[in-house]
């Protein structure tokens, strides 16, 4: 098999995609990644992997000159596994470019569709590999990997499923890349999902417990926002149960150590893990709420 030289954009969450192409015999020339932002956007492992395979590493934004230099080095393909920056036109410099998107395209185009997948209680989800085009997430599809979702799916479980599905998909794509590229199929109309505004992170305790718990599971480690008295907290983990009561929704009815029990319309939500919301987040959240009311 002919050795394909490639560049990749990735953070630690998608190290499996990087490894799949290398394991298939591809040669990495360069890794484009970003500064670590959180556990979901870290890059220590992927940088270490690139170093072990003698690939160059770039944390600054990708430019056309970067792509031109890659083309001069014999790079044929750009593999986009994770990158929150705009990618310029690759076609003058490279033969191929594909993106691994964390949704079953054409449904769920956009920057972070996982949250909405849980909010809508979807029965299945997936990862799609498609040609990289100027129209976001609309390129022709090479292959996809789908998997079922549980009724109690949470942000973290879905994220792990996406990582594992992306690795399986990348293994398949890397092994028969040219064939899949040539047979890639155009997408249907589909849908585009915007990234959630901070105001959409707010828990509405007037809703039923089931709806509130799905909301908290959907945002997971990203955090839901709750107004507790005069304080805003970021909720990371909670439990909920239905129970008849006479408390107004949103009222704190019990406190034990760091746990806070808040009334919902048909029961209670016990906030087990939370932290004070930073002031800058509150300012942005209030700005979002004001924009929605106008």
C-alpha positions in Angstrom: 0.0 0.0 0.0 1.3 3.5 -0.9 2.2 5.6 2.1 0.0 8.7 2.5 1.4 11.7 4.1 -1.1 13.8 6.1 -1.6 16.7 8.5 -4.3 16.6 11.2 -6.1 18.9 13.5 -7.0 17.4 16.9 -7.1 17.6 20.7 -6.9 14.8 23.1 -10.5 13.7 22.7 -9.7 12.7 19.1 -6.4 11.1 19.6 -8.1 7.9 18.4 -8.6 9.4 15.0 -4.9 10.4 14.8 -3.8 6.9 15.9 -6.1 5.1 13.4 -4.5 6.8 10.4 -1.0 6.2 11.7 -1.8 2.5 12.5 -3.1 2.2 8.9 0.4 3.2 7.6 -0.2 6.9 7.0 2.8 9.3 7.8 1.9 12.4 9.9 3.7 15.5 8.9 2.0 18.1 11.2 -0.4 18.4 14.0 -2.6 21.6 14.3 -4.0 22.0 17.8 -5.1 24.7 20.2 -4.2 25.9 23.7 -5.7 23.7 26.4 -9.0 25.1 27.6 -10.6 22.3 29.6 -10.6 18.5 30.0 -12.6 18.4 26.8 -10.2 20.6 24.9 -6.8 19.5 26.2 -3.8 18.6 24.0 -1.0 17.1 26.1 -1.6 13.5 24.9 -2.1 14.4 21.2 1.1 16.6 21.3 3.0 13.7 22.9 1.8 11.4 20.1 2.8 13.8 17.4 6.3 14.2 18.9 6.8 10.4 19.1 6.0 10.2 15.3 8.3 13.2 14.4 5.4 15.4 13.3 5.6 19.2 13.5 3.2 20.8 16.0 1.5 24.2 15.6 -0.7 25.9 18.2 -1.2 29.1 16.3 -4.1 29.4 13.7 -3.6 27.6 10.4 -2.8 29.8 7.4 -2.8 29.3 3.7 1.0 29.5 3.9 1.0 26.5 6.3 -1.0 24.5 3.8 1.2 25.6 0.9 4.3 24.4 2.9 2.6 21.1 3.6 1.9 20.6 -0.1 5.6 21.3 -0.9 6.6 18.6 1.6 4.4 16.0 -0.2 1.4 16.2 2.1 -1.7 14.8 0.4 -4.4 15.0 3.0 -5.7 17.2 5.8 -7.7 15.3 8.4 -9.9 17.5 10.6 -10.7 15.7 13.8 -11.3 18.7 16.1 -10.6 22.4 15.4 -12.5 25.5 16.5 -10.8 27.8 14.0 -11.6 28.6 10.4 -9.7 26.6 7.8 -8.8 28.4 4.6 -9.2 26.9 1.2 -7.0 23.8 1.1 -7.7 22.9 -2.6 -4.8 24.8 -4.2 -2.3 22.9 -2.0 -3.6 19.5 -1.1 -5.3 16.6 -2.8 -7.8 15.7 -0.1 -9.3 17.1 3.1 -12.0 15.5 5.3 -13.7 16.3 8.5 -14.9 14.0 11.3 -18.2 15.6 12.5 -19.9 14.4 15.7 -23.4 13.9 14.4 -25.2 11.6 11.9 -25.1 14.1 9.0 -27.0 15.7 7.4 -28.7 16.1 10.8 -26.9 18.1 13.4 -24.6 20.3 11.4 -22.9 22.9 13.6 -20.2 23.4 16.3 -21.5 21.3 19.2 -24.6 19.2 18.5 -24.2 16.7 21.3 -26.1 18.7 23.9 -29.2 19.0 21.7 -29.1 15.3 20.9 -29.7 14.6 24.6 -32.2 17.4 25.1 -34.3 16.0 22.2 -34.0 12.5 23.7 -32.7 11.0 20.4 -32.7 7.3 20.1 -29.4 7.1 18.2 -26.4 9.3 17.3 -23.2 9.0 15.3 -20.1 10.4 13.7 -19.7 11.3 10.0 -16.6 11.6 7.8 -17.2 14.0 5.0 -15.2 16.0 2.4 -14.2 19.4 3.8 -15.9 22.2 1.9 -16.4 26.0 2.4 -20.0 25.2 3.4 -19.8 24.1 7.1 -20.5 20.3 7.5 -22.1 20.0 4.1 -19.4 18.1 2.1 -20.0 14.8 0.5 -20.1 11.9 2.9 -17.4 9.2 2.8 -18.7 7.0 5.7 -20.5 7.2 9.0 -20.7 5.3 12.3 -23.9 5.2 14.3 -24.7 3.9 17.8 -27.8 3.8 20.1 -28.5 6.3 22.9 -30.0 5.4 26.3 -32.9 7.2 27.8 -30.6 8.4 30.6 -27.7 9.4 28.3 -25.5 12.2 29.7 -23.0 14.6 28.2 -20.0 12.6 29.4 -21.3 9.2 28.2 -22.2 10.6 24.8 -18.8 12.2 24.5 -17.1 8.9 25.2 -19.3 7.1 22.7 -18.5 9.7 20.1 -14.7 9.3 20.7 -14.9 5.6 20.3 -17.1 5.8 17.2 -14.8 8.3 15.7 -11.8 5.9 16.1 -13.8 3.0 14.6 -14.8 5.3 11.7 -11.3 6.6 11.2 -9.9 3.0 11.0 -12.4 2.2 8.3 -11.7 5.4 6.3 -8.0 5.2 6.6 -8.0 1.7 5.3 -9.9 2.5 2.1 -9.6 6.2 1.8 -9.2 6.6 -2.0 -12.2 4.3 -2.7 -14.4 6.1 -0.1 -13.4 9.5 -1.4 -14.3 8.6 -5.0 -17.7 7.1 -3.9 -18.6 10.0 -1.5 -22.3 10.9 -1.7 -23.8 14.4 -1.5 -25.8 15.3 1.6 -29.5 15.9 1.7 -30.9 19.1 3.1 -30.5 18.3 6.8 -30.3 20.8 9.7 -27.8 23.2 11.3 -27.7 23.5 15.1 -26.2 26.7 16.6 -24.1 26.4 19.7 -26.1 27.0 22.8 -26.1 30.5 24.3 -25.4 30.8 28.0 -29.1 31.7 28.6 -30.0 28.2 27.4 -27.9 26.7 30.2 -30.4 28.0 32.8 -32.4 25.4 34.7 -36.1 26.1 34.7 -37.4 24.6 38.0 -41.0 25.2 36.9 -40.6 22.2 34.6 -41.0 18.5 35.6 -38.1 16.7 37.2 -37.6 14.5 34.2 -37.1 17.5 31.9 -34.7 19.2 34.4 -32.6 16.1 34.9 -32.3 15.7 31.1 -31.2 19.3 30.9 -28.5 18.8 33.5 -27.3 15.5 31.9 -27.2 17.2 28.5 -24.8 20.0 29.7 -22.9 17.8 32.0 -19.4 19.0 32.8 -20.0 22.1 30.7 -22.4 23.1 33.4 -26.1 24.1 33.8 -26.9 27.4 35.5 -29.2 27.6 38.5 -30.5 30.6 40.5 -30.3 29.7 44.2 -31.7 32.6 46.2 -29.7 35.6 45.1 -26.7 33.4 43.9 -26.0 31.8 40.6 -24.3 28.4 40.7 -23.0 26.2 37.9 -24.5 22.7 38.4 -22.2 19.7 37.5 -24.1 16.8 39.0 -27.6 16.3 40.5 -30.2 13.7 41.3 -34.0 14.1 41.0 -37.2 12.4 42.1 -40.9 13.0 41.8 -42.9 13.7 44.9 -46.1 15.6 45.8 -45.4 18.9 47.7 -46.6 22.4 48.3 -43.3 24.2 47.7 -43.0 26.8 44.9 -40.7 25.7 42.1 -37.1 27.0 42.6 -37.4 27.2 46.4 -34.5 25.7 48.4 -36.2 23.1 50.7 -33.2 21.4 52.3 -29.4 21.8 52.6 -26.9 19.1 53.8 -23.2 19.9 53.6 -22.7 20.9 49.9 -25.9 19.4 48.7 -28.9 21.6 48.0 -32.5 20.3 47.4 -34.6 22.6 45.2 -38.3 22.2 44.4 -39.5 21.4 40.9 -43.0 21.3 39.6 -43.6 17.7 40.4 -40.8 16.8 42.8 -37.3 17.7 43.9 -33.8 18.2 42.4 -30.8 17.5 44.6 -27.8 19.5 43.5 -24.8 17.4 44.5 -21.9 19.1 42.8 -21.8 22.8 42.0 -19.7 25.9 42.1 -20.3 29.7 42.2 -20.7 31.0 38.7 -17.9 33.5 37.7 -19.1 37.1 37.4 -18.1 37.3 33.7 -20.3 34.3 32.9 -23.3 36.0 34.7 -22.7 39.2 32.7 -22.8 37.3 29.5 -25.8 35.3 30.5 -27.7 38.4 31.4 -26.7 39.9 28.1 -28.1 36.8 26.3 -31.4 37.1 28.3 -31.7 40.7 27.4 -31.1 40.1 23.7 -33.8 37.4 23.8 -36.3 39.7 25.4 -35.9 42.4 22.8 
